Amino acid sequence: MSTHKHYTGLIDRYKDRLPVSASTRIISLNEGNTPLIQLQNIPRLLGKDVNIYVKFEGLNPTGSFKDRGMTMAVTKAVEEGSQAIICASTGNTSASAAAYAARAGIKAFVLIPDGKIALGKLAQTLMYNATIIQINGNFDQGMELVKEVAEHAPVTIVNSINPYRIDGQKTAAFEIVDDLGFAPDYHCLPVGNAGNITAYWKGYTEYARDRVCGNRPIMCGYQAAGAAPFVAGHKIDNPETIATAIRIGNPQSWDYAWAAQQESGGWFDKFTDAEILAAQKLLSQQEGIFCEPASATSLAGAMRDIASGKIPEGSTIVCTLTGMGLKDPDTAISQCAAAHPVTIEANLDAVKRAILDTL
Ligand code: AN7
């Protein structure tokens, strides 16, 4: 028998810091351990002496950071005897819940806003065979319905109001400190339902408490202009943005996110859809890193705050890229309409001309 030791996911790696025991059956797809990539060309374009890293969470098994929380939430749901999980979702949580339910052999029910889910996320959720319930309403309405129905049906909620989700997701902060050898000065991330900013703050706080790192980063939470309750200071009734992942007006982790902002000395800010898409394109074209629109909000924010000097030169900055670009092919293709591929005759002359025209 092989004694080869291989990576079996973030619960195994960080089990001393997670609520599991030796007898827990771990439901894992080898999530976590995502790359921390240093940007090379964008800092040069900004003309500033800064170290920007991206934590590419789009390389998790279902293509988003949600897998970190989901391995933990589904592991605990199964341990507690649950036969079914449920969530409301803007798309990524539903894909992740569906995958981990399949892995565990239990049922997944997902409530999604009709017509407002990126195509890749819908494809995944269908393939993993979740029961999809589309509602004529938005994420916030779905979330309220999920909380109500869970009181009447034997289903475990796996949205980030489930504390095990936060526990799983805090491991992203551990990985960043373990990779860098220290905590960054600034941590930038998109904020929707606010589970992730809550989780990162919990992770950094735990590592600082245990002296794994000496400091905690300043937390910068960035939202879409049409869905920016933390910038407004109150919930939003009809959130709208092309970044459908963060089309959320009533964040469930409201108080935790404010605590992260206040305790870290950080801030919230908002970005138009055009700014978000420009950052997504810049990251693809300058660095070869393709994230989904919502994820690019973190880079849009870092760039604005570096340019203005709010984030000073000499800083180390980590931006979380929460999801991968293939999640939303429609938005990617429609953004590149001007550079639409041309079709030519299949002969050498035509190919030569096509190349020379471009050079
Ligand atoms: C790519 O899938 O809420 O602030 O239901 O998919 O922790 O909510 C997704 C959120 C950022 C915001 N980036 O994170 C869902 C859902 C991407 C996301 C967020 C989401 P939170």
Residues whose N, C-alpha, C, O or C-beta is under 5 A from the ligand:
A	BS01	AN7	A88 S89 T90 G91 N92 T93 S94 P190 V191 G192 N193 A194 G195 N196 I197 A245 A294 S295 T322 G323
